[in-house]
Amino acid sequence: MKFDTPATTNPIDRLTIVGKPTDRIDGPLKTTGRAPYAYERHDVAPDAVYGYVVGATIAKGRIRAIDTHAARAAPGVLAVVTADNAGRLGKGKHNTARLLGGPQIEHYHQAIALVVAETFEQARAAAALVRVDYERAHGRYDLARGRDAAVEPKSDPDTGAGDFDAAYAAAAVRLDATYTTPDQSHAMMEPHASIAAWNGDRLTLWTSNQMIHWSKRDMAMTLGIAEDKVRLDSPYIGGGFGGKLFLRADALLAALGARAVRRPVKVALQRPLIFNNTTHRPATIQRLRIGCRQDGTIEAIAHESWSGDLPGGSPEVATQQSRWLYAGAHRKAALRLATLDLPEGNAMRAPGEAPGMLALEVAMDEMAEKLGIDPVQFRVLNDTQVDPEQPERPFSQRRLVECLRTGAERFGWQRRAARPAQVREGRWWIGLGMAAAYRNNLVMTSGARVRLDRRGIVTVETDMTDIGTGSYTIIAQTAAEMMGVPLDRVVVRLGDSNFPVSAGSGGQWGANSATAGVYAACTKLREAVARRLDLDPTAATFEDGIVRAGDRRIALTEAAQDAELAAEDHIEFGDLAERYRQATFGAHFVEVGVDAWTAEIRVRRMLAVCAAGRILNPKSARSQVIGAMTMGVGAALMEELAIDRRLGFFVNHDLAGYEVPVHADIPHQEVVFLDETDPISSPMKAKGVGELGICGVGAALANAIHNAVGVRVRDYPITLDKLIAQMPRIGK
Ligand code: MOS
């Protein structure tokens, strides 16, 4: 099905199941521990042996010699796989060549060996016996120092409109501020894990991966085998946040290990290895310049961002939202990419906007303060309904102003003291802060197969993944709505590369695109049912297990009495995404307390108002947003990979040293969804929320801290040491 004209009325609009707050259909399996994650699939390979990954202990250079004799001779060891004996490896589309290093070392903890043994403990003990002689080379580990040599990336050239420099110079009120955000790690609960088994020349991988078809292709390209010889199966995933978008070392090394020992091999990346071995969100240095008229109208806005990556890498697109969030005739956005020899930078939840909003939305707060205009009002004043770089291109739907106003009212924003450091409650300075939320809405081709059996069970199969987001449930809701059956008549099977290729879980496109693919397949199945029942397919309606056309009513189960009916289709998106700018919008409001004596920061209340098209399942969507808000608190206050700038690695590479919020850090959170549909986005009229929720929340927190104590920290995370010297003086 091609989607290239705005959606009109369709069966989803009935909203008898879609749009209702619905418990996860996979919930009981998960809460009772019966949903098997990759490393726990004892059933598929009961004779599996264990792989333990050895990571490089230099960041750049080469291996002079690697001695595996002692490891090979250790009890239980079956093989030691290294670049010397792994055979020739090709290159997938996503940097898979780096997944097994040697002799060249490109980053710290790059995998250089896999020790395979009968038990995990034997593999781990033997891994400690691998001796490596390195020749260390000079590396670049400091973004601030690499900044001058940074270049304009080919992938993301400078953009703009009008004449920024002249308009900025002439502006009545100007702001020029620089913000920095640190390297961050996905830190998902489930480590990257895979079980690999060969059957002749066929490879099966039970793994944990967001994008099944990307990784199937990359595995085939890396091993130099045909794509149809590779199968991936990833039905349950314990979080990804972008860290499992691509094939990682666990999968490749499990495949190589299994080939070497001719038995299934299971590999989980050890937690202390994950932070340097896999990808991370790159640090940024961001300069914002805003020039306004005295009345608060933005005349000129420029956002420049510097980030680094390994040679051949890509920038963190932190300027993205600044191109589209606010009006202003004169503007520019520029990215500069430095070459660094730290581990690979790549996508982490809302790549681009998440760090970009941390800068833009504090700059907006600073500008509002300079102008003496309320921060909500300042944003309302500068709303735009068209792409400011290309005014002929409207937004498909944009209700930012309504999000801001709804949030201000529900949060009690009018109680905020405009001047900072005015409100004390005992030892706590109290502050309120807000920020807009913005995240692009991407759409992706997505396919599904749907079957109807004689009992009336509808089975959906697609390689779509559920990374903890609720894909199973919204797909079941979609199929139930389309086929007119209750939710418990639908079976959803996900994550298997034998199923039709889907959009996968990434960039918050999964919910809208994958359900649209199911919509397309169900549309075909409805036609097949109608034909089988001799009904007019264009007139048939499906409700309560009954197919109706004209004055005829036939039970749906009749259609499959003699033989199961099946249909497969995919949704393909035309040029609506070019004709309209598509995005999701919101507003974040935060109340903090800052301890007057210690500068300890406590979050007291949070509210997010989101406008993200039709909300397919308000329960799982809310859960996505509160999770993202929590992650935003981490970004503002805690998360930071500390770099050893001499040796070139992330020092705090485990969950003890890399801090994320815990329950005790997070107060009551409220989420409001505006009631809307976006007919430009897909037949589902939905968008994504999983990334929108993190965009802006950290800035709202930073702005609340400023409102509480009058201190602007422009260097994230905002830890108390950065506040304490500037705290307001207090009497006894
Ligand atoms: Mo997302 S960072 O594309 O999983």
Boltz pocket constraint, residues with backbone or C-beta under 6 A from the ligand:
constraints:
  - pocket:
      binder: B
      contacts: [[A, 210], [A, 240], [A, 241], [A, 242], [A, 243], [A, 245], [A, 347], [A, 348], [A, 349], [A, 350], [A, 351], [A, 505], [A, 506], [A, 507], [A, 508]]
      max_distance: 6.0
